[in-house]
Amino acid sequence: MRWNDVVALALRLPGVVESTSYGRPAVKVRDKLLAAAGRDADHFVLHATVDEIEVLIETEPAAFYQTDHYRGWPAVLVRYAEADPERITALIVREWERRASRTQRAAHLG
C-alpha cells in the first residue's frame, strides 16, 4: 500500500477531496481530516477514535502505532508495508461516516 492507494480509497466516497494538513497531502470531507501522508515515507496518519486506536495497536502492532506526538489525539500512524487494504478501507469509511453530512451519507448508501 502507498499514499496514492489511500487517496484512491477515500476519493470513492462522496464529498472527499484532496487537501493538505500541516503542509502534507491529505484527504478530507467537509474540511475534516480523514488521512494525511506521514512525515516519513513509510507511514500515513489515519483519523480514528481513541478507543479504536487502542484496539488497532493491540491487534496489529506491526501496522498501527503511535508516537508521543500523537498520544491522546484521535490519530494513529499506519505503516504502508503492513497495512491491510480491506481494513484500511473499512476504517476510512467508518471515519467518513462520522464526518460526512447526512446528504453525503444518503448518497453513499444509494
C-alpha positions as CSV (number, residue, x, y, z in Angstrom):
1,M,0.0,0.0,0.0
2,R,1.1,3.6,-0.8
3,W,-0.3,7.1,-0.2
4,N,-1.9,7.0,-3.7
5,D,-3.8,3.9,-2.7
6,V,-5.1,5.6,0.4
7,V,-6.2,8.6,-1.7
8,A,-7.9,6.4,-4.2
9,L,-9.9,4.5,-1.5
10,A,-11.0,7.8,0.1
11,L,-12.0,9.5,-3.1
12,R,-14.6,6.8,-3.8
13,L,-16.7,8.4,-1.0
14,P,-19.0,11.4,-1.7
15,G,-17.5,14.8,-0.8
16,V,-13.9,13.6,-0.2
17,V,-11.3,15.9,-1.6
18,E,-7.5,16.0,-1.8
19,S,-6.2,18.7,0.5
20,T,-3.3,19.3,2.9
21,S,-2.8,19.0,6.6
22,Y,0.2,20.8,8.2
23,G,1.7,21.1,4.7
24,R,1.4,17.4,3.9
25,P,-1.0,15.8,1.4
26,A,-4.3,14.8,3.0
27,V,-7.9,13.7,2.2
28,K,-10.8,15.4,3.9
29,V,-14.6,15.5,3.9
30,R,-16.3,18.8,4.8
31,D,-12.8,20.2,5.6
32,K,-12.3,17.4,8.2
33,L,-9.3,15.2,8.1
34,L,-9.7,11.5,7.2
35,A,-6.0,10.7,6.5
36,A,-2.7,12.5,5.8
37,A,0.7,11.5,4.4
38,G,3.2,10.9,7.2
39,R,6.3,12.8,7.9
40,D,8.3,9.8,6.7
41,A,7.6,7.9,3.5
42,D,6.9,4.6,5.4
43,H,3.6,5.6,7.0
44,F,0.5,7.7,6.9
45,V,-1.8,9.3,9.6
46,L,-5.3,8.0,9.9
47,H,-8.0,9.7,11.9
48,A,-9.8,7.4,14.4
49,T,-11.4,7.4,17.8
50,V,-9.1,6.9,20.8
51,D,-11.0,3.6,21.6
52,E,-10.4,2.4,18.0
53,I,-6.7,3.3,18.2
54,E,-6.2,1.2,21.3
55,V,-7.8,-1.9,19.6
56,L,-5.8,-1.3,16.4
57,I,-2.5,-1.1,18.1
58,E,-3.3,-4.2,20.3
59,T,-4.5,-6.3,17.4
60,E,-2.0,-5.2,14.7
61,P,1.0,-3.6,16.2
62,A,3.1,-4.2,13.1
63,A,0.7,-2.0,11.1
64,F,-0.7,0.5,13.6
65,Y,1.3,2.6,16.2
66,Q,1.6,6.0,17.8
67,T,4.5,8.3,18.7
68,D,4.4,10.6,21.7
69,H,3.3,13.4,19.4
70,Y,0.0,11.6,18.7
71,R,-0.8,10.0,22.1
72,G,-4.1,11.2,23.4
73,W,-5.2,12.5,19.9
74,P,-7.6,10.8,17.6
75,A,-5.0,9.8,15.1
76,V,-3.0,6.6,14.5
77,L,0.1,6.0,12.3
78,V,-0.2,3.2,9.8
79,R,2.8,1.5,8.1
80,Y,2.2,1.1,4.4
81,A,4.1,-2.1,4.2
82,E,1.9,-3.8,6.9
83,A,-1.5,-2.2,6.1
84,D,-4.3,-4.5,5.0
85,P,-6.2,-2.6,2.2
86,E,-9.5,-4.0,3.3
87,R,-9.1,-3.0,6.9
88,I,-7.9,0.5,5.8
89,T,-10.9,0.8,3.6
90,A,-13.2,-0.1,6.4
91,L,-11.5,2.4,8.8
92,I,-11.7,5.2,6.2
93,V,-15.4,4.5,5.5
94,R,-16.1,4.5,9.3
95,E,-14.4,7.8,9.8
96,W,-16.0,9.3,6.7
97,E,-19.5,8.2,8.1
98,R,-18.7,10.2,11.3
99,R,-17.7,13.3,9.4
100,A,-19.9,13.3,6.3
101,S,-23.2,15.2,6.1
102,R,-26.5,13.4,6.2
103,T,-26.9,14.1,2.5
104,Q,-23.5,12.7,1.7
105,R,-24.2,9.6,3.8
106,A,-27.6,9.1,2.0
107,A,-25.9,9.5,-1.4
108,H,-23.3,6.8,-0.4
109,L,-25.9,4.4,0.7
110,G,-27.7,4.8,-2.5
